[in-house]
Amino acid sequence: MTTTSAAPVSDVLSIGEISAQTGLSAHTLRFYEQENLFVNPVARDGAGRRVYGSQDVQWLLLATRLRDSGMPLAEIARYAGLVRAGAGNEQERLDLLREHQDHVRAQMERLSASLDAVTAKISLYEIALVDGDPQNPWSDGVQDCVVPAPPVRAGRQQPPHPSRRR
């Protein structure tokens, strides 16, 4: 198989092989290429088929982790562009990753609070089933509901102000 990349022939993977290794569909891989989410240009073989290297697998596994943790595709593309640009922008890459790390930590705090709320409700249902009191899951005897309000999120959408409604 002849390639247009610098990857050795033994390092060449088809779209099906890279899909199997990363869990990303062929459609997603094509979309990621279109959106400039790859660090290296996607090479083509002599027949024009996409071919990938093991470095592409590693990059896609990282990109998948970033995506799974809530990083927008535009930010992944920005990060990929910084990596593609090479040395000299390491501080910008670090800043981007630290900002995302802060986002992930805040997300984990919200998820932890949500898990606590679900666990509290489960406990009330379990008690209600044992006691035969169907109203118990909605009240702990002190408050109307034992689930605290969710933490405030940055960028959370608020209902439009009445004067701005059409």
Summary of the structure (lengths in Angstrom):
residues: 166
radius of gyration: 24.1
end to end distance: 61.2
largest distance: 73.5
contacts: 388
relative contact order: 0.08
helix: 58%
strand: 5%
